[in-house]
Amino acid sequence: MARHSYGRARASRAQLTKAWKAIFWGLIFFGITSYAIITSSGSILQWLAQKGNEDDEDDGQVGAGNRTWADLQERRVERLRRGCETLGLEQTMSKIVMKHLLVDLTHNVLFCYVPKVASTSWKRLWFLMVRAAKRDEIMSLPRAYVHGPTLSTLGNDKFSDDARETMLGTFKKILFTRNPLERVVSAYRDKLETEDVESSYDFHKHIGREVERMARGKVTSGGHDVTFKEFVEFLVTPMNGTTWTEGQRNEHWRPTVDLCAPCLIQYDAIGRYENLEKEGREALEWMGAGKYADDFPPPASNAHTSRQTALDYLRRLPVTHRLNFYKTFLLDYLLFGYQIP
């Protein structure tokens, strides 16, 4: 009887498909990667467990469970602080970070804008806040102009190092985040899956072709039929195993942690794209710019990507691609309280 059971077990194991083997080794890979991160600090396990119980995907919309904007900010800022401290993350004030910090000298605010997180809407609003221009004039500006060099950022040459230090130390500092998967899917749909006629940058020519060369060994369609699988492989695979191209680190899909340096800059408030209408108004009131709340322009319709749509795209990916995606955006998930799907 024992031999018969043993024989059935062997037969069952022999029937494992290649797909299940890929899943098995993918999980092993993810486990090793996670272990390497986790063991970087003795208290990370406790921190992750606590965060997992406290908050995930909607860590709270304003008003949910009687939460106020102040309650949410205390919770989010503390999670970020503890995460950076526990992981021992050290960041530097790079040019890319200073470029993404919008400066408002009227309301004494620094705002880290993140592409695909309503950045066009925020920049249009910034024109109103810092220039007191007419709303109709601002709303009619071409998107290429809105994203041009007109608005002042912390990296502007007119600011001295001392002035930058003063602003970083005394101004209110805020950023808005977005679910990493939804942000990347939105970028893919907007820049590569369809034609972005408003952008001054040809993503198909510059990025699509680069993706095709990496995935196919040559350009086959001028960058116009890049699949989501090829795009994700492009995002998560450094050239020669060590270096990244400018296209791979494009601001539209570069992790928010890289663009805003939240473990270096002590942000006072962290809003969420997922609850933009409510939290955008709350953020403006907090900045002292509440009179502009009704002027906040809605994001472009093609910029919206629902959670379900993002998950549909995720299902197109092999397990190894999913795991590499999680690895690449892991800090965005952990520090900003988003749940890995």
N, C-alpha and C positions, 0 to 999 in steps of 0.2 A: 504493500500500500504506500509506503514511504517513497519507494522508487517511482511509483506511478505519479505521485504528486510532484516529485522532483522533475520528472520528464515533462509534465505539463507546464511547469514553471519555465523550463528551458525553452520549450516551444513558444511560450508566450513572449519571452524576451526576444526570441529570434524574429518575431513579427513586428518589432519596433520599426517605424518608418523613419526615413531620413528627416522628415519634418520634426518628429519628436526628438530626434537626436540633436537637431539644430536648436530646439527649444532648451534642451538639457544643457548643452554647452553654452548657450546664451545666458542662462541663469547662473551658471558657474562663473562666466566672465563678469556679469553684473555683480555677483557676490564678492568677487575678488576686488573689483573697483570700489564697491561700497565699503568693504573692509578697510581698504587703504585710506579712504577718507575718514572713516569712523575712528580708526586707531590713531589718527593724527592728534587726538586729544582724549584724555581719560574720561572727561565728563560728557562727551558727545552723545553717547547712548542714552543717558538720562535726559539730555536736552531734547533729542529727537522724540523720545517717547512722550515727554511732556507736551511738546508742540503738536504731536499727532493727536493727542487727546483734547487739546485746547481749541484748535481752529483748523480748518481746512478750507476748502474752496471758497466759502463765502465768509470767512472769518468775521463775518459780520458786516452786514450792510447797516448804514445809519438808520436807526429806528428799530432794527430787529432786536428783540429782547430788551427793549428800552435802552439800547446803546446810543450814546450821543457821539458826535464827531470827536469830542475830547476823549471819550472812553476808547474809541477805536484807535486814536493816535497814540495814546499811552500804551495800548496793547501791542500795536504794530511796531512802534519805535523800540519798545523794550525787547520784542522778539528779535528784531534786527540787531540790536546792540548785543544781546546775549549770544546770538548766532555767530556774529563776527568774533566775539571774544572767545567763545568755546572752540571754534574752528581755527583760531589763531591766524585769521586772514589779515595780511598786510597789503595795502594798496598805495599807489603813488598818484600825485596830481599830474596826470598826463595831459597832453594837448587834446586828446579825444574827449576827456572829461570836461576840461574847461570850455571846449567848443559847445558842449551840450548844456551848459548852465546859463540860461537866460537871466539877464540882469534887469531889475526894475528899481531904478534909483528913486522913484516917487514913493513907492510903497515899501522899499527896503526888503525886497524879496529876491531869492535865487530859485529858479525853477529848472530842474533837470528834465528836459524834454526827451522822450524816447520815441523814435519812429514806430508807427503802427500802434501807438497808444494815444490816438487823437492828437498827434503832434501838430498837424495842420490847423486844427481848430484852436489849439492852445496858442499857436503863434499868431493867428489872426487876432485873437483876443489880446495878446501881448501888445500888438500894434495900437489897439484902443487904449490900453492901460498906460503905455509909456509915451504915446504921442497925442492922445486926446483927439484923434482923428474921427471923422464921421463914420458910423457903422457901415453905411452903404458903400463908401469908398473902400473900406477895408475888405468887405465881403467880395468886392468885384476884382480885387487884386489877383493876378494869375498865381497859381500855386508855385510856379518856379520862382516868382519874386518873393513870395511869402517865405520860402525856404532859402532865399539868398542871404547875402552877408549884411543886410540892412539892420537887423535887430542886434543889439549889443549882447555879447556873451562874456563870460569871465575871461576868455582867452583873447579878448580884444586888446590890441596894442595900446589903446589909450589908457588902460589901467596899469598902474605900476604894481610891483610885487607887494608893496605895503598896502595898497588899496585893495588888492585881492584878499590879502590876509584879514584886513578889517571887515570886508564884506562876508567872508566865510565865518568870521567870529561873531558878527553882530546881526546880520540879516536873517530873516526867516528863510528856511530852506525846505523845499518840498519836491517830491517827485510822484508820478503816477505809474503804477505797474499794470501788467496784464499777464494772464495765464500764458506761459511760454509756448505751449503747443498752439493755442489759438493765434498768438502773435505771429508765429512762423508760418502757419497755414495762411493767414491773412496776407503776409508778405508774398508768399508764393503765388497765391491767386491774383493778387494785384499787379505784381511785377513781371511774372513769367508765364502764368497760365493764360492771362489775357493781355491785351495791348494797353499799356499805360500811356495814353495820348497826352496827358497833362504834364508829365515829368520831362524835364530837360535832359535827363540821363536815359540813354537807351539800354535798358536792362537786358533785353534779348541779345543785343550786340556784344555787350561787355561781360555780362554775367552768364547768360544762357550759353554762349559759345564756350566759355570756360568750363561750365558744367558738362557740356557735351564732350569736350576734349578729355576731361577726367574720366567720365563714365563710359565713353564709347571709343576713346582713342583718336577721335577726329570729329570735326564739325560736320554734322549731317543735315541740319535744317536751319542754320543761321541762328540757333538758340531759341527757336520758336516752338519746339515740342518737347521741352524738358519735362520729364515725369517727376512726380513728387518724391518717389524713391530715389531718383538720381539727384534731386535737389538736396535731400537730407544727407545723402552720402557725401555730397560736396561740402555741406556745412560742418560735418563732424569728422572729416578725414584730413588731417594736416598734410601738406605736401612733404614728401620724403620722411613722413612720420614725425616731423618736428616743427615745421614752419607753416604759417598761414599766409595766403594771398590776401590782397586788399579786398577782392571779391568775396572771399570766404568770411571776412570780418566786416562786411558792409554793415552800416549802422541799422539797416532795416531788420536785420536778424541777429545782430551781435547781442550777446546777453546783456540784460539791463545792469547787472553787477559791473560789467566792464565800462559801460557808458556813464554811469553815475557814481561809481566808487563809494558805495554806501558804508563800507567798512573804514573809510578814511574821513568822509564828510558826515558830520552829525546832523542828519536830517531831522527836522522837527515834525514833519507830517508826511504821510504816505497814503496817497489816494489810490483807488482802484478803478480801472477802465470798466470793469464789469458792472459798476454802479455809478457810471460817469455822471448821469444827469443829476442825481442827488448829491454825490460827493464833490462834483465840480462846483456846485453852488456853495456848499459848505466850505470848500477850500478858498473860494474867493472872499467869502465873509471873513474867514480866518486871516487872509492876507491884508484885509482892510480895503478890499476892492469889490465889496458886495454890490455896488451900484452897477457893475458890469455883468452881473449874473444872468440877466435876461438877454444879454447880447451874445452869450456863448453859442457859437455856431455848431450845428450838429455835424458829426463825422460823416464823411462821404459814404453813401450807401454801400459801395463795393468794399469798404474797409471793414464792414461788419462780418464777423465769422462766429457763428454760434458754437457752443460747446459740442453739440451733436455733429455739426459739419466737420469740426476739427477731429473728432473721434472717427468719423468716416474716412478721413484722409489717413489717420494713424493706422487704420486697419489695412491700408495698402502696403504697409512696410513689413519686411521680414523682421523676425524677432531681434536679430543682431542690430539692425538699423534703429529699432526702437530703443534698445539699450544704449547704443551710442548717443542717441538723441538725449536721453535722460542724463547721461554722463556729462554731455556738453552744457546742458542747461540746469544741472543739479543745484547750483548755488541760487539761481533765480527761484527754483521751487522751494528750497529750504528757507532762505532768508526772508522771502516775501509771503510764505505761508500758503503756497499752492499745492494741491494734491497731485501726485504723480498718477496718471491714469493707468 
